[in-house]
Amino acid sequence: MIQLIVGKKGKGKTKCLLDKVNSEVKEVLGSVVYLDKSTKHMYELNNKVRLIDVPDFMIENAEEFIGFVSGIIAQDHDLQQMYLDSFLKIASLEGQDITPAIERLERLGEKFDVDFILSVSMDEHELPEAVRDKVHISL
């Protein structure tokens, strides 16, 4: 399953994402991973959530990002949820069509039973038509 939290920069997407991960980590039985563009929110996350600072891994395009996510899934068979903050930035998708990346994440999620929750710095009406049905929160 893929859920999108959408809205322009500064609308509060990260706060929504942090609230969601911190409340859901108490309920999930498996592992939870939070991908971000920095470690700025480290102390706002429950200590059961694994924070990964994506820029440390020098990802240059969406294909490398999907490979990175696949590697995370491969190394943790108990992984249940992945939260992707600043999705456009960490996936190197700024100014590009996000549809293929979302579709690949969805296939990975279905195959390995992982839920993805993404914050996307776009208004809902700016999203490609193919992914609008995945909007969970629009700010």
N, C-alpha and C positions, 0 to 999 in steps of 0.2 A: 504494500500500500504506500502511496505517496500522498503527502499532504503539503500544500503550499501555504505559507504565510506571506502575503504580498502587500506592498505599499512602497511609496517613495522613501528615500533615505531620510531618517529622522522621525519616522512615524511611530516607532516603538516595536518593530518586528523582533528585535533581539530580546527585549523584555518579555514578549509573548513566548518566544522560544525557550528562554530560561525558566519562566514560570511553568511551562508545559513539561520540560524535561525534569525539573525538580519535583513536580507532583507525580509524574508517571514513573519515575525511577523507584518509588516506594511500592508500586503495584506490579511491575514486571518481574518475571522470574529469571530472565536472561540478562546479558550484558547490554550496557548502553554506552554509545560513543557519541561525542560532540566534536564536530570538525569546525574550526574557526580560523580566521585570518591572523589571529594573535592569541596570546595567553591572557589578555586583559580581563576576561570574565572567569578566570580560574577560581577565584574565591567566592563567586556567586553560584557555582555549581555544587551540587551534592557530591560528597567525596566518593560515591559509588559510580559516578560518571567519569569515563575516561575522556579527557580533553586532548585533542590532537591539533597542534599548530601546523596547519597545512603548508604555509610558505617555507617551513624548514625543509620540506621535501622537494623543493625546486620544480614543481609541476608547471609545465609550460602550455598545455592545451587540454581540451576536454577529453581526448582519448587517454592521455596520461592520467587524468583525474579518475576516469572510470576504472582504469587499471589499479590505481591506488586504492579506491574503494573496494574493488574485488579482492585485493590483497588483505585488507582489513577483515573482510568477511571470511576469507580462507583461513586466517590464523585464529579465529574465534568462533567455534561451532555453537556457542551459546549466545551469540549476538542476536539481539531481538530488535533494537531500535538504533537508528543513526540520525542525529540531528545535524543539519548542515547550515550553519550561519553564514551569511554573506555568500550565498551559493554562486552568484554570477562571478564574484571575485575569485573564490577558492577553486572553482572549476574552469577558470580562464574562459568564461563565456560572455564577458561584457561586450555588448553591441552585436551579439550573435543570436541565432535562433536556438532556443534552449530545448526545443522539442526532441531532437535525437538523444540528447543526454538524459532527459526525463524518461524517455521510453526505455533506454538501456537500464537506468536505475530501477524502473518498474519491473523489468524482466528479472534483474538480479534479486529484487525483493521477493518476487513470486517464487523463484527457484529456491532461495535459501531462507525464506520466511523471515525477512527483515523489513521493518517499517522504516520509511524515510520521511523525515519532516524537514522541509527546506524553507529558509527565509530568502525571498527574492525581491530585490529592490526595483520593482516595477509596479505600476498600478494594474489592477485586474484587467482593464480594457486594453492595456498594452501587451498582454500575454498572447502568445499564439493560441488560436482557437482550439487546437488539439489538447492543450493542457489546462484550459480554464475550468474544466470539471473537477480538477484536483485541488482547487482553492478551498482551503479550510477556514482561513481568516483573511479578510481584506481590510486594510487600514487606510 
